[in-house]
Amino acid sequence: MTITDPPARLAPSLSYQPQHVDTTTTALQVALFGDDHHLQTRVQKAMVGLDDRHAPGATYDSDVRRSYDMLRRLVRVLGGSSRRIAADTALLSAVFDWAAIAAPRLLPILSGHFRLAVGGIEELGNGSPYQQQCMDELDRADAIGVLLHTELGGTNGTDMQTLAIRQPDGTFLLRTPHAGAVKFMPNVANGGIPKTVIVTARLVIDGVDEGVFPFLLRLRTTTGLAAGVDVAALPDKAWAPMDNAMIMFRDAVVPADGLLGGDWARVVGGRLVCDLSRGERFHRAINPLQTGRITLAGAAVAGARAGTAITWHYAKQRRAGAGPALSERDAFLRDLTSGVAQVYAMTTLARDVRERFGTSADVTRSVRAMLAKPILSNTALAVLSVCRQRCAAQGALRANYLTEWAGNVEGIVTAEGENQVLQVTTGKLPRQVAQGRAPRHMDITGLQVANPPVDAPWWQRLLTERERALASTAEDGDNGADVFGADSAAIELSTATAERLAADSLLAAAQHSSDRRARGLLGVLAAAYGLERLQAHALWYSAQGLLSSEQAAQLGIELTACRRELAAHLDTLVNAFGIPRLAAPIAADDYQQAWLDFAGWDQLLVRGE
């Protein structure tokens, strides 16, 4: 046996290849992404041009540095302004999605830069010279934006522990009063990358705690780390390489104009002028998180789209000896058709929520983002896990992207609000609204998708009935027999609402599609998704007397029929994802030859020749 040194590249350089599609594929893409094909094509081409791939021998630190280099290149390619990218919701969503697919090492730093820093200054700033200087550097990507929000003791809403103490000269001193207040996980450890950060901290004026506000600080510049700041690099993560760190403040000075209070919070004559309550101040301070939540969650689904596409491509080549291809095996087809249906439902739900952030008129958009983020990212992670397992040993290799996509989704599950925390929060809102402790638009059970479906099939009515029943028991204080308490009951309700909205978004896409064949396929996808949700909760439906044994058997028959129909059209359904050719061996037309090329070996004879 001989061991050869592998070449530095696994496949020929990535290249952008426009796809030629039929009317049905086009109609499916409109349902998934909207009708701005030019935007999707432009961003996909830019992201593919970054040529992000796993390089053998690359270190964790080199991957980190590479991600920042790609960000600067991306900003230049898309017009040279981070500010313009951040302000365009459709463009920003496309950037996140195509980064998730074609530049997975870039994705983890996008939210901090575009939404939390640039978007935070835009939404919360006052245009002062200091803030403008920071914005100009971020705009050109001369500095990278980061949010310092999470603390070592946990991020507990208005109970933030970091202090910002106002001084007589108008400046603020950032102070870490105890271990629990250490800022934890922000990507600021690399000493060679300028970082401008927004720090959430408790504003203290003359000894009075005024609540949580955001403060703007040039943490790292070309001359080094800001005075009064200690940074300790954290150990490497198992996924999504980032220069994560712990940060301790020892009276670091923030200029007077570093308070991001816009026209709603300012210090006049040494006193805070703000009409918002302490709780409202916190929610205003973290408002940029909402767009970050839905863009990141949508990117998780984009990774799942890529995962199903590359798995399907590989499965059509993979054979066990002289037997059928993996793509012809019924167990595999059951898994992949299920995954495709889930991905379609999540993509249409993400689009419905994202589009509401393009206008300031929708007061429900923040709660929709909180509600959608868990189901989008949890579903994406589950789909990618199945894809990785079905690809067996091939799926374990970073060069084949599946672990990169899944790793990013693992991070997204935690980022911008840990999923279970968001589910508890949203699931308790209906009862809070009923008690008059929250505005009516926060009742998640009243949410509807845009252009909701006109005709509700029987399975959709059962999804709605589950949501209604769970909301009713929550309002009565009855947690039911299958939950531990109020938090787990809230999670059940939040999940039921999110599943209903996902099914409705796909049904609406089916009913409003302009192509007859696309309408049929979208309808079958919606039915497959909805029937799977009923199957997952069959015990609950049976206990409620809503599903007899005969109906349960019929459910299984219908679900199997849907999967068989989808299996016959997987090429069309997967092609609609528009995934470009990636530099992964299993994405090649001949994956075995791609690995021989990697090893630098001459082509071997095909079995039987």
VENTAKA-V578432 format. One record per residue. N is the residue number from 0. RES is the residue in one small letter. SS is DSSP state (H for helix, E for strand, C for the rest). PHI is phi in degrees with one decimal (NA if undefined). Layout:
BEGIN
n:N res:RES ss:SS phi:PHI
n:N res:RES ss:SS phi:PHI
END
This chain:
BEGIN
n:0 res:m ss:C phi:NA
n:1 res:t ss:C phi:-118.2
n:2 res:i ss:C phi:-115.1
n:3 res:t ss:C phi:-111.1
n:4 res:d ss:C phi:-75.8
n:5 res:p ss:C phi:-68.2
n:6 res:p ss:C phi:-64.1
n:7 res:a ss:C phi:-69.6
n:8 res:r ss:C phi:-120.3
n:9 res:l ss:C phi:-89.9
n:10 res:a ss:C phi:-157.2
n:11 res:p ss:C phi:-55.6
n:12 res:s ss:C phi:-56.6
n:13 res:l ss:C phi:-55.2
n:14 res:s ss:C phi:-140.1
n:15 res:y ss:C phi:-78.4
n:16 res:q ss:C phi:-126.9
n:17 res:p ss:C phi:-62.3
n:18 res:q ss:C phi:-97.7
n:19 res:h ss:C phi:-104.3
n:20 res:v ss:C phi:-125.3
n:21 res:d ss:C phi:-89.5
n:22 res:t ss:H phi:-65.6
n:23 res:t ss:H phi:-67.6
n:24 res:t ss:H phi:-61.2
n:25 res:t ss:H phi:-60.2
n:26 res:a ss:H phi:-64.8
n:27 res:l ss:H phi:-64.4
n:28 res:q ss:H phi:-66.8
n:29 res:v ss:H phi:-63.3
n:30 res:a ss:H phi:-62.9
n:31 res:l ss:H phi:-81.1
n:32 res:f ss:H phi:-122.4
n:33 res:g ss:C phi:90.7
n:34 res:d ss:C phi:-102.1
n:35 res:d ss:C phi:-90.1
n:36 res:h ss:H phi:-64.3
n:37 res:h ss:H phi:-60.2
n:38 res:l ss:H phi:-62.7
n:39 res:q ss:H phi:-60.4
n:40 res:t ss:H phi:-65.2
n:41 res:r ss:H phi:-61.3
n:42 res:v ss:H phi:-71.4
n:43 res:q ss:H phi:-59.2
n:44 res:k ss:H phi:-62.0
n:45 res:a ss:H phi:-63.7
n:46 res:m ss:H phi:-72.2
n:47 res:v ss:H phi:-62.0
n:48 res:g ss:H phi:-65.3
n:49 res:l ss:C phi:-70.2
n:50 res:d ss:C phi:56.4
n:51 res:d ss:C phi:-83.4
n:52 res:r ss:C phi:-152.0
n:53 res:h ss:C phi:-76.0
n:54 res:a ss:C phi:-100.7
n:55 res:p ss:C phi:-54.1
n:56 res:g ss:C phi:89.5
n:57 res:a ss:C phi:-65.8
n:58 res:t ss:C phi:-96.3
n:59 res:y ss:H phi:-57.7
n:60 res:d ss:H phi:-65.2
n:61 res:s ss:H phi:-68.2
n:62 res:d ss:H phi:-64.8
n:63 res:v ss:H phi:-62.4
n:64 res:r ss:H phi:-61.4
n:65 res:r ss:H phi:-63.5
n:66 res:s ss:H phi:-63.1
n:67 res:y ss:H phi:-70.4
n:68 res:d ss:H phi:-63.5
n:69 res:m ss:H phi:-64.4
n:70 res:l ss:H phi:-61.7
n:71 res:r ss:H phi:-62.6
n:72 res:r ss:H phi:-64.1
n:73 res:l ss:H phi:-62.2
n:74 res:v ss:H phi:-58.9
n:75 res:r ss:H phi:-63.7
n:76 res:v ss:H phi:-65.1
n:77 res:l ss:C phi:-92.1
n:78 res:g ss:C phi:116.3
n:79 res:g ss:C phi:86.4
n:80 res:s ss:C phi:-134.6
n:81 res:s ss:H phi:-61.6
n:82 res:r ss:H phi:-62.8
n:83 res:r ss:H phi:-68.5
n:84 res:i ss:H phi:-63.8
n:85 res:a ss:H phi:-64.6
n:86 res:a ss:H phi:-81.3
n:87 res:d ss:C phi:-102.2
n:88 res:t ss:H phi:-60.3
n:89 res:a ss:H phi:-65.3
n:90 res:l ss:H phi:-64.1
n:91 res:l ss:H phi:-62.0
n:92 res:s ss:H phi:-61.8
n:93 res:a ss:H phi:-64.7
n:94 res:v ss:H phi:-60.5
n:95 res:f ss:H phi:-62.7
n:96 res:d ss:H phi:-64.1
n:97 res:w ss:H phi:-76.3
n:98 res:a ss:H phi:-66.4
n:99 res:a ss:H phi:-57.0
n:100 res:i ss:H phi:-85.7
n:101 res:a ss:H phi:-104.1
n:102 res:a ss:C phi:-138.7
n:103 res:p ss:H phi:-60.8
n:104 res:r ss:H phi:-75.1
n:105 res:l ss:H phi:-82.2
n:106 res:l ss:H phi:-51.2
n:107 res:p ss:H phi:-61.2
n:108 res:i ss:H phi:-99.0
n:109 res:l ss:H phi:-68.1
n:110 res:s ss:H phi:-63.5
n:111 res:g ss:H phi:-59.6
n:112 res:h ss:H phi:-75.4
n:113 res:f ss:H phi:-76.7
n:114 res:r ss:H phi:-90.5
n:115 res:l ss:H phi:-82.9
n:116 res:a ss:H phi:-94.0
n:117 res:v ss:H phi:-59.8
n:118 res:g ss:H phi:-64.3
n:119 res:g ss:H phi:-64.8
n:120 res:i ss:H phi:-65.5
n:121 res:e ss:H phi:-62.5
n:122 res:e ss:H phi:-83.0
n:123 res:l ss:H phi:-113.4
n:124 res:g ss:C phi:-84.2
n:125 res:n ss:C phi:-125.5
n:126 res:g ss:C phi:76.8
n:127 res:s ss:C phi:-66.4
n:128 res:p ss:H phi:-54.4
n:129 res:y ss:H phi:-63.1
n:130 res:q ss:H phi:-64.7
n:131 res:q ss:H phi:-67.6
n:132 res:q ss:H phi:-60.5
n:133 res:c ss:H phi:-61.6
n:134 res:m ss:H phi:-63.3
n:135 res:d ss:H phi:-60.2
n:136 res:e ss:H phi:-66.5
n:137 res:l ss:H phi:-68.3
n:138 res:d ss:H phi:-58.4
n:139 res:r ss:C phi:-83.9
n:140 res:a ss:C phi:63.7
n:141 res:d ss:C phi:-68.3
n:142 res:a ss:C phi:-123.6
n:143 res:i ss:E phi:-103.8
n:144 res:g ss:E phi:-89.3
n:145 res:v ss:E phi:-144.6
n:146 res:l ss:E phi:-101.1
n:147 res:l ss:E phi:-104.6
n:148 res:h ss:C phi:-122.4
n:149 res:t ss:C phi:-64.0
n:150 res:e ss:E phi:-118.9
n:151 res:l ss:C phi:-59.6
n:152 res:g ss:C phi:-81.7
n:153 res:g ss:C phi:105.7
n:154 res:t ss:C phi:-101.8
n:155 res:n ss:C phi:-112.6
n:156 res:g ss:H phi:60.3
n:157 res:t ss:H phi:-72.3
n:158 res:d ss:H phi:-94.0
n:159 res:m ss:C phi:-55.3
n:160 res:q ss:C phi:-106.8
n:161 res:t ss:C phi:-59.6
n:162 res:l ss:E phi:-108.3
n:163 res:a ss:E phi:-125.6
n:164 res:i ss:E phi:-97.8
n:165 res:r ss:E phi:-74.1
n:166 res:q ss:C phi:-101.3
n:167 res:p ss:C phi:-56.1
n:168 res:d ss:C phi:-84.0
n:169 res:g ss:C phi:94.7
n:170 res:t ss:C phi:-76.5
n:171 res:f ss:E phi:-127.3
n:172 res:l ss:E phi:-105.3
n:173 res:l ss:E phi:-81.9
n:174 res:r ss:E phi:-135.9
n:175 res:t ss:C phi:-101.2
n:176 res:p ss:C phi:-76.6
n:177 res:h ss:C phi:-159.8
n:178 res:a ss:H phi:-59.3
n:179 res:g ss:H phi:-64.2
n:180 res:a ss:H phi:-91.6
n:181 res:v ss:C phi:-58.8
n:182 res:k ss:E phi:-71.8
n:183 res:f ss:E phi:-128.5
n:184 res:m ss:E phi:94.2
n:185 res:p ss:E phi:-57.4
n:186 res:n ss:E phi:-87.7
n:187 res:v ss:C phi:-132.0
n:188 res:a ss:C phi:-77.0
n:189 res:n ss:C phi:-68.1
n:190 res:g ss:C phi:-73.2
n:191 res:g ss:C phi:-95.9
n:192 res:i ss:C phi:-114.3
n:193 res:p ss:C phi:-58.5
n:194 res:k ss:E phi:-131.6
n:195 res:t ss:E phi:-112.3
n:196 res:v ss:E phi:-123.8
n:197 res:i ss:E phi:-108.9
n:198 res:v ss:E phi:-109.1
n:199 res:t ss:E phi:-86.9
n:200 res:a ss:E phi:-155.0
n:201 res:r ss:E phi:-81.9
n:202 res:l ss:E phi:-77.9
n:203 res:v ss:E phi:-118.9
n:204 res:i ss:E phi:-123.5
n:205 res:d ss:C phi:51.3
n:206 res:g ss:C phi:81.0
n:207 res:v ss:E phi:-98.2
n:208 res:d ss:E phi:-79.6
n:209 res:e ss:E phi:-100.1
n:210 res:g ss:E phi:99.4
n:211 res:v ss:E phi:-89.5
n:212 res:f ss:E phi:-137.2
n:213 res:p ss:E phi:-94.2
n:214 res:f ss:E phi:-129.0
n:215 res:l ss:E phi:-99.0
n:216 res:l ss:E phi:-140.8
n:217 res:r ss:E phi:-82.0
n:218 res:l ss:E phi:-69.9
n:219 res:r ss:E phi:-126.9
n:220 res:t ss:E phi:-127.0
n:221 res:t ss:C phi:-65.5
n:222 res:t ss:C phi:-96.0
n:223 res:g ss:E phi:126.7
n:224 res:l ss:E phi:-80.4
n:225 res:a ss:C phi:-59.9
n:226 res:a ss:C phi:-62.8
n:227 res:g ss:C phi:82.9
n:228 res:v ss:E phi:-122.0
n:229 res:d ss:E phi:-108.7
n:230 res:v ss:E phi:-124.7
n:231 res:a ss:E phi:-122.6
n:232 res:a ss:E phi:-66.3
n:233 res:l ss:C phi:-88.5
n:234 res:p ss:C phi:-60.1
n:235 res:d ss:C phi:-61.8
n:236 res:k ss:C phi:-83.9
n:237 res:a ss:C phi:-77.2
n:238 res:w ss:C phi:-149.4
n:239 res:a ss:C phi:45.2
n:240 res:p ss:C phi:-54.8
n:241 res:m ss:C phi:-147.7
n:242 res:d ss:C phi:-87.0
n:243 res:n ss:E phi:-67.0
n:244 res:a ss:E phi:-151.4
n:245 res:m ss:E phi:-103.3
n:246 res:i ss:E phi:-128.4
n:247 res:m ss:E phi:-119.6
n:248 res:f ss:E phi:-101.8
n:249 res:r ss:E phi:-116.9
n:250 res:d ss:E phi:60.0
n:251 res:a ss:E phi:-68.7
n:252 res:v ss:E phi:-88.4
n:253 res:v ss:E phi:-108.1
n:254 res:p ss:C phi:-56.5
n:255 res:a ss:H phi:-56.5
n:256 res:d ss:H phi:-81.4
n:257 res:g ss:H phi:-77.6
n:258 res:l ss:E phi:-71.1
n:259 res:l ss:C phi:-91.1
n:260 res:g ss:C phi:-116.8
n:261 res:g ss:C phi:50.6
n:262 res:d ss:C phi:-102.4
n:263 res:w ss:C phi:-105.7
n:264 res:a ss:C phi:-152.6
n:265 res:r ss:E phi:-151.3
n:266 res:v ss:E phi:-101.5
n:267 res:v ss:E phi:-126.3
n:268 res:g ss:C phi:59.8
n:269 res:g ss:C phi:79.1
n:270 res:r ss:E phi:-125.4
n:271 res:l ss:E phi:-77.7
n:272 res:v ss:E phi:-110.0
n:273 res:c ss:C phi:-158.6
n:274 res:d ss:C phi:-86.2
n:275 res:l ss:C phi:-82.8
n:276 res:s ss:C phi:-70.0
n:277 res:r ss:H phi:-58.6
n:278 res:g ss:H phi:-65.6
n:279 res:e ss:H phi:-66.3
n:280 res:r ss:H phi:-62.0
n:281 res:f ss:H phi:-62.0
n:282 res:h ss:H phi:-65.4
n:283 res:r ss:H phi:-66.8
n:284 res:a ss:H phi:-64.4
n:285 res:i ss:C phi:-100.4
n:286 res:n ss:C phi:-54.6
n:287 res:p ss:H phi:-59.4
n:288 res:l ss:H phi:-62.2
n:289 res:q ss:H phi:-63.2
n:290 res:t ss:H phi:-64.4
n:291 res:g ss:H phi:-60.0
n:292 res:r ss:H phi:-60.0
n:293 res:i ss:H phi:-78.1
n:294 res:t ss:H phi:-69.3
n:295 res:l ss:H phi:-65.6
n:296 res:a ss:H phi:-63.9
n:297 res:g ss:H phi:-64.2
n:298 res:a ss:H phi:-65.6
n:299 res:a ss:H phi:-59.1
n:300 res:v ss:H phi:-67.1
n:301 res:a ss:H phi:-59.4
n:302 res:g ss:H phi:-60.6
n:303 res:a ss:H phi:-68.1
n:304 res:r ss:H phi:-61.1
n:305 res:a ss:H phi:-64.2
n:306 res:g ss:H phi:-62.8
n:307 res:t ss:H phi:-66.9
n:308 res:a ss:H phi:-67.1
n:309 res:i ss:H phi:-70.6
n:310 res:t ss:H phi:-67.3
n:311 res:w ss:H phi:-64.2
n:312 res:h ss:H phi:-61.0
n:313 res:y ss:H phi:-66.1
n:314 res:a ss:H phi:-62.6
n:315 res:k ss:C phi:-74.5
n:316 res:q ss:C phi:-101.4
n:317 res:r ss:C phi:-75.9
n:318 res:r ss:E phi:-127.0
n:319 res:a ss:C phi:-95.7
n:320 res:g ss:C phi:63.3
n:321 res:a ss:C phi:-91.8
n:322 res:g ss:C phi:-77.1
n:323 res:p ss:C phi:-68.4
n:324 res:a ss:E phi:-65.6
n:325 res:l ss:H phi:-54.9
n:326 res:s ss:H phi:-68.0
n:327 res:e ss:H phi:-102.0
n:328 res:r ss:C phi:-85.7
n:329 res:d ss:H phi:-65.3
n:330 res:a ss:H phi:-65.7
n:331 res:f ss:H phi:-63.9
n:332 res:l ss:H phi:-63.5
n:333 res:r ss:H phi:-61.6
n:334 res:d ss:H phi:-65.9
n:335 res:l ss:H phi:-72.3
n:336 res:t ss:H phi:-64.9
n:337 res:s ss:H phi:-62.3
n:338 res:g ss:H phi:-62.7
n:339 res:v ss:H phi:-63.1
n:340 res:a ss:H phi:-62.0
n:341 res:q ss:H phi:-63.9
n:342 res:v ss:H phi:-66.0
n:343 res:y ss:H phi:-61.7
n:344 res:a ss:H phi:-63.8
n:345 res:m ss:H phi:-68.6
n:346 res:t ss:H phi:-66.8
n:347 res:t ss:H phi:-69.2
n:348 res:l ss:H phi:-65.8
n:349 res:a ss:H phi:-59.8
n:350 res:r ss:H phi:-63.0
n:351 res:d ss:H phi:-60.3
n:352 res:v ss:H phi:-74.0
n:353 res:r ss:H phi:-58.7
n:354 res:e ss:H phi:-63.6
n:355 res:r ss:H phi:-72.5
n:356 res:f ss:C phi:-84.5
n:357 res:g ss:C phi:-80.8
n:358 res:t ss:C phi:-135.6
n:359 res:s ss:C phi:-87.6
n:360 res:a ss:C phi:-79.4
n:361 res:d ss:C phi:-87.5
n:362 res:v ss:C phi:-74.4
n:363 res:t ss:C phi:-90.7
n:364 res:r ss:H phi:-64.3
n:365 res:s ss:H phi:-66.6
n:366 res:v ss:H phi:-69.4
n:367 res:r ss:H phi:-63.8
n:368 res:a ss:H phi:-63.6
n:369 res:m ss:H phi:-63.7
n:370 res:l ss:H phi:-73.0
n:371 res:a ss:H phi:-78.6
n:372 res:k ss:H phi:-55.1
n:373 res:p ss:H phi:-64.0
n:374 res:i ss:H phi:-69.9
n:375 res:l ss:H phi:-64.8
n:376 res:s ss:H phi:-73.7
n:377 res:n ss:H phi:-63.2
n:378 res:t ss:H phi:-66.1
n:379 res:a ss:H phi:-58.9
n:380 res:l ss:H phi:-65.0
n:381 res:a ss:H phi:-65.0
n:382 res:v ss:H phi:-63.9
n:383 res:l ss:H phi:-65.2
n:384 res:s ss:H phi:-63.6
n:385 res:v ss:H phi:-64.5
n:386 res:c ss:H phi:-59.9
n:387 res:r ss:H phi:-62.8
n:388 res:q ss:H phi:-67.9
n:389 res:r ss:H phi:-67.0
n:390 res:c ss:C phi:-84.3
n:391 res:a ss:H phi:52.2
n:392 res:a ss:H phi:-61.6
n:393 res:q ss:H phi:-60.8
n:394 res:g ss:H phi:-70.2
n:395 res:a ss:C phi:-84.1
n:396 res:l ss:C phi:-89.3
n:397 res:r ss:H phi:-58.7
n:398 res:a ss:H phi:-61.6
n:399 res:n ss:H phi:-96.6
n:400 res:y ss:C phi:74.1
n:401 res:l ss:H phi:-59.4
n:402 res:t ss:H phi:-69.4
n:403 res:e ss:H phi:-66.3
n:404 res:w ss:H phi:-64.2
n:405 res:a ss:H phi:-64.9
n:406 res:g ss:H phi:-61.6
n:407 res:n ss:H phi:-61.4
n:408 res:v ss:H phi:-67.7
n:409 res:e ss:H phi:-55.1
n:410 res:g ss:H phi:-66.4
n:411 res:i ss:H phi:-65.3
n:412 res:v ss:H phi:-55.6
n:413 res:t ss:H phi:-92.1
n:414 res:a ss:C phi:-67.7
n:415 res:e ss:C phi:54.7
n:416 res:g ss:C phi:107.6
n:417 res:e ss:C phi:-59.7
n:418 res:n ss:H phi:-56.2
n:419 res:q ss:H phi:-65.7
n:420 res:v ss:H phi:-62.0
n:421 res:l ss:H phi:-64.2
n:422 res:q ss:H phi:-66.1
n:423 res:v ss:H phi:-62.2
n:424 res:t ss:H phi:-62.0
n:425 res:t ss:H phi:-71.5
n:426 res:g ss:H phi:-69.0
n:427 res:k ss:C phi:-90.3
n:428 res:l ss:H phi:-63.7
n:429 res:p ss:H phi:-56.4
n:430 res:r ss:H phi:-68.7
n:431 res:q ss:H phi:-63.4
n:432 res:v ss:H phi:-64.5
n:433 res:a ss:H phi:-61.6
n:434 res:q ss:C phi:-89.7
n:435 res:g ss:C phi:77.8
n:436 res:r ss:C phi:-98.2
n:437 res:a ss:C phi:-151.0
n:438 res:p ss:C phi:-65.2
n:439 res:r ss:H phi:-60.0
n:440 res:h ss:H phi:-68.4
n:441 res:m ss:H phi:-87.0
n:442 res:d ss:C phi:-73.9
n:443 res:i ss:H phi:-64.8
n:444 res:t ss:H phi:-71.7
n:445 res:g ss:H phi:-93.2
n:446 res:l ss:C phi:-74.8
n:447 res:q ss:C phi:-132.1
n:448 res:v ss:C phi:-76.4
n:449 res:a ss:C phi:-66.6
n:450 res:n ss:C phi:49.4
n:451 res:p ss:C phi:-59.1
n:452 res:p ss:C phi:-61.6
n:453 res:v ss:C phi:-83.6
n:454 res:d ss:C phi:-102.5
n:455 res:a ss:C phi:-102.4
n:456 res:p ss:C phi:-67.5
n:457 res:w ss:H phi:-59.2
n:458 res:w ss:H phi:-69.0
n:459 res:q ss:H phi:-68.8
n:460 res:r ss:H phi:-64.4
n:461 res:l ss:H phi:-70.8
n:462 res:l ss:H phi:-61.1
n:463 res:t ss:H phi:-65.7
n:464 res:e ss:H phi:-66.4
n:465 res:r ss:H phi:-63.2
n:466 res:e ss:H phi:-60.1
n:467 res:r ss:H phi:-63.3
n:468 res:a ss:H phi:-66.4
n:469 res:l ss:H phi:-65.7
n:470 res:a ss:H phi:-66.2
n:471 res:s ss:H phi:-65.7
n:472 res:t ss:H phi:-68.4
n:473 res:a ss:H phi:-65.7
n:474 res:e ss:H phi:-66.0
n:475 res:d ss:C phi:-81.8
n:476 res:g ss:C phi:79.3
n:477 res:d ss:C phi:-95.4
n:478 res:n ss:C phi:-82.8
n:479 res:g ss:C phi:80.2
n:480 res:a ss:C phi:-83.8
n:481 res:d ss:C phi:-106.8
n:482 res:v ss:C phi:-131.7
n:483 res:f ss:C phi:-84.4
n:484 res:g ss:C phi:179.2
n:485 res:a ss:H phi:-64.1
n:486 res:d ss:H phi:-66.4
n:487 res:s ss:H phi:-67.1
n:488 res:a ss:H phi:-65.2
n:489 res:a ss:H phi:-64.1
n:490 res:i ss:H phi:-62.9
n:491 res:e ss:H phi:-60.8
n:492 res:l ss:H phi:-68.3
n:493 res:s ss:H phi:-58.4
n:494 res:t ss:H phi:-64.9
n:495 res:a ss:H phi:-61.7
n:496 res:t ss:H phi:-65.4
n:497 res:a ss:H phi:-63.5
n:498 res:e ss:H phi:-65.4
n:499 res:r ss:H phi:-63.0
n:500 res:l ss:H phi:-66.2
n:501 res:a ss:H phi:-63.6
n:502 res:a ss:H phi:-62.9
n:503 res:d ss:H phi:-64.8
n:504 res:s ss:H phi:-64.9
n:505 res:l ss:H phi:-75.4
n:506 res:l ss:H phi:-61.5
n:507 res:a ss:H phi:-62.6
n:508 res:a ss:H phi:-61.8
n:509 res:a ss:H phi:-64.8
n:510 res:q ss:H phi:-72.2
n:511 res:h ss:H phi:-106.7
n:512 res:s ss:C phi:-71.2
n:513 res:s ss:C phi:-86.9
n:514 res:d ss:C phi:-108.2
n:515 res:r ss:H phi:-61.7
n:516 res:r ss:H phi:-67.2
n:517 res:a ss:H phi:-62.6
n:518 res:r ss:H phi:-58.9
n:519 res:g ss:H phi:-64.1
n:520 res:l ss:H phi:-65.2
n:521 res:l ss:H phi:-63.6
n:522 res:g ss:H phi:-65.1
n:523 res:v ss:H phi:-67.3
n:524 res:l ss:H phi:-59.5
n:525 res:a ss:H phi:-62.7
n:526 res:a ss:H phi:-64.4
n:527 res:a ss:H phi:-61.7
n:528 res:y ss:H phi:-64.1
n:529 res:g ss:H phi:-63.4
n:530 res:l ss:H phi:-65.8
n:531 res:e ss:H phi:-63.4
n:532 res:r ss:H phi:-67.2
n:533 res:l ss:H phi:-64.6
n:534 res:q ss:H phi:-61.1
n:535 res:a ss:H phi:-64.8
n:536 res:h ss:C phi:-111.1
n:537 res:a ss:H phi:-58.4
n:538 res:l ss:H phi:-62.4
n:539 res:w ss:H phi:-63.1
n:540 res:y ss:H phi:-62.6
n:541 res:s ss:H phi:-66.5
n:542 res:a ss:H phi:-63.9
n:543 res:q ss:C phi:-85.5
n:544 res:g ss:C phi:73.2
n:545 res:l ss:C phi:-100.0
n:546 res:l ss:C phi:-146.3
n:547 res:s ss:C phi:-80.4
n:548 res:s ss:H phi:-63.2
n:549 res:e ss:H phi:-66.5
n:550 res:q ss:H phi:-68.0
n:551 res:a ss:H phi:-62.9
n:552 res:a ss:H phi:-64.4
n:553 res:q ss:H phi:-65.7
n:554 res:l ss:H phi:-57.6
n:555 res:g ss:H phi:-62.0
n:556 res:i ss:H phi:-64.3
n:557 res:e ss:H phi:-66.0
n:558 res:l ss:H phi:-64.6
n:559 res:t ss:H phi:-62.9
n:560 res:a ss:H phi:-63.1
n:561 res:c ss:H phi:-61.4
n:562 res:r ss:H phi:-64.6
n:563 res:r ss:H phi:-64.4
n:564 res:e ss:H phi:-65.3
n:565 res:l ss:H phi:-66.5
n:566 res:a ss:H phi:-60.8
n:567 res:a ss:C phi:-72.6
n:568 res:h ss:C phi:-125.0
n:569 res:l ss:H phi:-63.3
n:570 res:d ss:H phi:-58.3
n:571 res:t ss:H phi:-65.0
n:572 res:l ss:H phi:-64.5
n:573 res:v ss:H phi:-76.1
n:574 res:n ss:H phi:-59.8
n:575 res:a ss:C phi:-64.8
n:576 res:f ss:C phi:-67.7
n:577 res:g ss:C phi:66.5
n:578 res:i ss:C phi:-74.1
n:579 res:p ss:C phi:-72.3
n:580 res:r ss:C phi:-65.0
n:581 res:l ss:C phi:-102.5
n:582 res:a ss:C phi:-81.3
n:583 res:a ss:C phi:-119.7
n:584 res:p ss:H phi:-53.0
n:585 res:i ss:H phi:-76.5
n:586 res:a ss:H phi:-90.7
n:587 res:a ss:C phi:-73.5
n:588 res:d ss:C phi:-67.0
n:589 res:d ss:C phi:-134.7
n:590 res:y ss:H phi:-68.2
n:591 res:q ss:H phi:-67.0
n:592 res:q ss:H phi:-66.1
n:593 res:a ss:H phi:-60.8
n:594 res:w ss:H phi:-73.7
n:595 res:l ss:H phi:-64.2
n:596 res:d ss:H phi:-62.2
n:597 res:f ss:H phi:-60.0
n:598 res:a ss:H phi:-77.6
n:599 res:g ss:C phi:78.5
n:600 res:w ss:C phi:-99.4
n:601 res:d ss:C phi:-68.5
n:602 res:q ss:C phi:-63.3
n:603 res:l ss:C phi:-91.3
n:604 res:l ss:C phi:-67.9
n:605 res:v ss:C phi:-73.6
n:606 res:r ss:C phi:-48.8
n:607 res:g ss:C phi:97.0
n:608 res:e ss:C phi:-78.9
END
